[in-house]
Amino acid sequence: MSFNLVGRARLAMLVGLGAALSVAGAPAARAQQPAAAAPSLTVLVVDVQSLLQNSKAAKMVRQQIEQKRNEYAKEISHQEEVLRQERDTLQRQQASLSADALNQKGRDFQQKVNELDRNVQAKRQALEKSNADALEKIQEAMLKIIADISKEKKANMVFQRAELVLFDQGFDVTDSVLQKLDETLPTMAVNFVAPVVAAAPAPAAAAPAKPAKKKQ
């Protein structure tokens, strides 16, 4: 009951104020042009991460990347075992080698270790590049499908689900996009990039020997 009374009081005040303004500013009111109608807003929501996780193409990409990663891991494991055996042999030879020979073998061994490290890094970078290229192709197809669905539904704004805190589930078109994406890209072959091993750093140039000072 109190809400209704307050509402009527405010309504009477606004009516009175409106009447006063209509008398004082009548010419200005007649000259004012009607405001243009605001365009309607149609929003869609898409779970991009879910599409990159659950689409057929994305699953095939992960499977191929994992298979190649296991191949690289076996190669690296074999190379590490060879280096461990060489290290053990070098340790057993310490007593029988001269200091110069031992230092030379130690430098050679360290060079092999550094080369293996560069090889591991090259394989990791190649896998990352191969995976990124494959996902980029999936994203291109996904964006085209989202654009087609947006045009069909006359949507003028699309949000990623991860960016939203709360929304009406009726705006979510992820399932529709996933269905069309699986139809468009039922398979995906990864084009693996060959690892490129970085060159070994050049050894530092030895500083020129300073001439000996003459004795006075």
C-alpha positions in Angstrom: 0.0 0.0 0.0 2.8 2.4 0.8 4.5 1.7 -2.5 1.3 2.7 -4.4 1.0 6.0 -2.4 4.6 6.9 -3.1 4.2 6.0 -6.8 1.1 8.3 -7.1 3.0 11.1 -5.4 5.9 10.8 -7.8 3.6 10.5 -10.8 1.7 13.7 -9.8 5.0 15.6 -9.3 6.3 14.4 -12.8 3.0 15.4 -14.4 3.2 18.8 -12.9 6.8 19.2 -13.9 6.0 18.1 -17.4 3.2 20.6 -17.7 5.4 23.4 -16.6 8.1 22.5 -19.1 5.6 22.2 -21.9 4.5 25.8 -21.3 7.9 27.3 -20.7 9.7 25.4 -23.5 7.0 24.9 -26.1 8.9 26.3 -29.1 11.9 24.2 -28.4 9.8 21.1 -28.0 8.1 21.7 -31.4 11.5 22.1 -33.1 13.0 18.9 -31.6 13.3 16.0 -34.1 12.2 12.5 -33.1 15.1 10.2 -32.0 16.2 7.5 -34.4 15.3 4.0 -33.3 18.2 2.0 -31.8 19.2 -1.1 -33.9 18.1 -4.4 -32.4 20.8 -6.4 -30.8 21.1 -10.2 -31.4 23.8 -12.0 -29.5 25.4 -15.4 -30.0 27.8 -17.3 -27.7 30.3 -19.9 -28.8 32.6 -22.0 -26.6 35.8 -21.9 -28.7 37.8 -24.0 -26.3 35.2 -26.7 -26.4 35.3 -26.8 -30.2 39.1 -27.0 -30.2 38.9 -29.9 -27.7 35.9 -31.9 -28.9 35.8 -31.6 -32.7 36.9 -34.6 -34.7 39.6 -32.6 -36.4 41.1 -31.4 -33.1 41.1 -34.9 -31.7 42.9 -36.2 -34.7 45.5 -33.4 -34.4 46.2 -34.3 -30.7 46.5 -38.0 -31.6 49.1 -37.3 -34.3 51.0 -34.8 -32.2 51.2 -37.2 -29.3 52.4 -40.0 -31.6 55.1 -37.8 -33.0 56.1 -36.7 -29.5 56.5 -40.3 -28.4 58.7 -41.0 -31.5 60.9 -38.0 -30.6 61.0 -39.1 -26.9 62.4 -42.6 -27.9 65.0 -41.0 -30.1 66.1 -38.7 -27.4 66.1 -41.4 -24.8 68.4 -43.5 -27.0 70.8 -40.6 -27.4 70.8 -39.9 -23.7 71.7 -43.6 -23.0 74.6 -43.4 -25.4 75.9 -40.3 -23.7 75.5 -41.9 -20.2 77.6 -44.9 -21.4 80.3 -42.5 -22.8 80.3 -40.6 -19.5 80.8 -43.8 -17.5 83.6 -44.8 -19.8 85.3 -41.4 -19.5 85.1 -41.7 -15.7 86.8 -45.1 -15.8 89.6 -43.7 -18.0 90.5 -40.8 -15.7 93.4 -42.6 -14.0 94.9 -43.8 -17.3 94.7 -40.6 -19.3 96.9 -37.6 -19.2 95.4 -34.3 -18.1 95.4 -32.9 -21.7 93.8 -36.0 -23.1 91.2 -36.0 -20.3 90.4 -32.4 -20.8 90.0 -32.9 -24.6 87.6 -35.9 -24.1 85.7 -33.8 -21.5 85.3 -31.0 -24.0 84.2 -33.4 -26.7 81.6 -35.0 -24.4 80.2 -31.6 -23.3 79.9 -30.6 -27.0 77.8 -33.8 -27.6 75.6 -32.9 -24.6 75.0 -29.4 -25.9 74.2 -30.7 -29.3 71.6 -33.0 -27.8 70.1 -30.1 -25.9 69.7 -28.1 -29.2 68.2 -31.2 -30.8 65.6 -31.5 -28.0 64.7 -27.8 -28.3 64.4 -28.1 -32.1 62.0 -31.0 -31.9 59.9 -29.2 -29.3 59.7 -26.1 -31.4 58.8 -28.2 -34.5 56.0 -29.9 -32.6 54.6 -26.6 -31.4 54.7 -25.1 -34.9 53.1 -28.2 -36.4 50.3 -28.1 -33.8 49.7 -24.4 -34.2 49.5 -24.7 -38.0 46.9 -27.5 -37.7 44.8 -25.6 -35.1 44.9 -22.5 -37.3 43.2 -24.4 -40.1 40.5 -25.7 -37.7 40.0 -22.1 -36.4 39.6 -20.8 -40.0 36.9 -23.3 -40.7 35.3 -22.7 -37.4 35.2 -18.9 -37.9 33.6 -19.3 -41.3 30.9 -21.6 -39.8 30.2 -19.1 -37.0 29.9 -16.3 -39.6 27.4 -18.3 -41.6 25.3 -19.1 -38.5 25.4 -15.4 -37.4 24.2 -14.4 -40.8 21.4 -17.0 -40.7 20.3 -15.9 -37.3 20.8 -12.2 -38.1 23.2 -11.8 -35.2 25.4 -8.7 -34.9 27.6 -9.7 -32.0 29.3 -13.0 -31.0 31.0 -13.7 -27.7 33.4 -16.3 -26.5 31.9 -18.3 -23.7 35.0 -18.0 -21.6 34.7 -14.2 -21.5 31.2 -14.3 -20.0 30.2 -14.7 -16.4 26.4 -15.3 -16.8 24.2 -15.5 -19.9 21.1 -17.2 -21.2 21.9 -20.7 -22.5 19.6 -20.0 -25.4 22.3 -17.8 -27.0 24.8 -20.6 -27.1 25.3 -22.1 -30.6 28.4 -24.2 -29.8 26.6 -27.5 -30.6 25.5 -26.2 -34.0 29.0 -25.0 -34.8 30.5 -28.4 -33.7 28.1 -30.4 -35.9 28.9 -28.3 -38.9 32.6 -28.3 -38.1 32.7 -32.1 -38.0 30.9 -32.2 -41.3 33.3 -29.8 -42.9 36.5 -31.2 -41.3 35.9 -34.9 -40.4 39.6 -35.5 -40.6 42.8 -33.5 -40.3 46.3 -34.6 -41.3 49.1 -32.7 -39.5 51.8 -31.3 -41.7 54.8 -31.9 -39.5 57.6 -29.3 -39.6 61.1 -30.7 -39.8 63.2 -29.8 -36.7 65.9 -27.2 -37.4 68.8 -27.6 -35.0 70.4 -24.3 -34.1 74.1 -23.9 -34.9 76.6 -24.3 -32.1 77.8 -21.0 -30.8 81.2 -20.0 -32.2 84.0 -20.3 -29.6 85.2 -17.1 -28.1 88.3 -15.7 -29.7 91.3 -15.9 -27.5 92.6 -12.5 -26.4 95.9 -11.6 -28.0 98.9 -12.1 -25.7 100.3 -8.9 -24.3 104.0 -8.3 -25.2 106.3 -8.8 -22.2 107.7 -5.7 -20.7 111.4 -5.1 -21.1 113.4 -5.1 -17.9 115.0 -1.7 -17.2 
